[in-house]
Amino acid sequence: MTERAILHIDMNNFYASVECMLNPELKPFPIAVCGSQEERHGIVLAKNYAAKAKGVSTGEAIWQAKQKCPNLVIVPPHYDQYMKFSKLAREIYGRYTDLIEPFGMDEVWADVTGSQMAMGTPLHMAEEIKETVKYELGLTVSIGVSFNKIFAKLGSDMKKPDAITVINKETFREQIWNLPASDMLGVGRATEKKLSSVGIRTIGQIAQYPCDYFQRKLGKCGVDLWRFANGLDDSQVTVRNYEAPDKSVGHGMTALQDLEDDAEVWKFILELCQDIGHRLYVFNKKATGIAIAVRDNELFTKQWQCGIPVPTQSPSTIAKEAFSLFLRSYDWKRPIRSLTVRAINLTSLDTPCQLDMFSDPEKVARSEALDKTIEELRHRYGKKIIRNACLLDNKKMSAEGNPNIIMPTGVPM
């Protein structure tokens, strides 16, 4: 039986690299792609290697990043361009195989097992793909080549940028068993903490522990980790198009001044959910749950989530559910520095759902029609064309310009 040949292809610093390719004058500078130009409002979404060398981290506020790197150049995201280049890259990969599974916008697995007779060895195909992406798109990729998906992903992470790493079945123990356990897909912070508490810190230590230990401690996920570490992953490359996040879409914001009461929080949630509703509308998704994360002024973060009675993509409905969850959960021991809202457990618009016997179908339909009209106005004339009245003159939120239409929205107490 032919040994599987799996590539994991990761476009290096994708957002930042696209920005530098579109504007070559940015290349000599440390840059960060951020959600806003406001010093306290924006979050670093991506950065290039020059910014990373200065200690800039994805997810931190712009003001924190600029403390580390005063000459950091801030650029806004251009998601349409990222989607365009992601699609162009996948067209290149498609010259070698039709078995392509996206892992986010900038990463894919490609099963090239059946392509070797016509296209050469897996390493040869990886080298051609890497050079073709660089020549045709002006971007670089790191590629992991291995006999399973987990090790291919690990390989693409081991050497960056513009590199290829091969992990063979015969030598994987020597290559990866000394790496930190957290380097392996499936080991997040919580799992790493549990493993570390019993002295398991490397991939090799996971592999050498008895499998039933992980079964008892972590259930099926623990067994999967043990199998992964021992090179036994047999998961298939699942062919699908990257269209939208499968599980959640979210939006976060750091206040210009700390939030101190429920009314201020409601305004933030309302603004965040307008963006979330827009993205659900674009991706043709509905949310069946809500999650919120609150960071206080001492930078401690708490998170909560709950279900929604009826799946929705309505910004106003999502905002009300998120605010209700906040009121039930936050104790106001400290003022709030930042808020994140996520629509979770997404489903397609055509997925059948159980109606809520306590909801008014006509009221829901009218609300959805209004939300759709607002979305179409913003799509046609820009998002500043219409805004909730309670967000006007909000000194704790970055300015959005003067809207042409004002929506009357109060605090839902």
Protein Blocks (a to p, Z undefined) as FASTA:
>chain_A
ZZddddddddehkllmmmmmmmmmlmmpccdddfbfbfklpccfbdcfklmmnopaehia
fklmmmmmmmlccddddfklmmmmmmmmmmmmmmmoccdcdebjkbccddfklmmmmnop
fklmmmmmmmmmmmmnopacdddddfbfklmmmmmmmpcghiaddddfklmmmmmmmpcf
klpghiafklmmmmmmnopabfklmmmpcfklmmmmnommlmmmmmmmnopacbdcdddd
dfbdfkbccdddddfbdcfbfklmmmmmmmmmmmmmmmmmmnopacfbdcdddddfkopa
cddddddfbacfbfklmmmmmmmmmmmmpgolaccfbdcdddehiadfklccdddfkbcf
klmmmmmmmmmmmmmmmmmnopklpccfklgopakbccebjafbdcdddddZZ
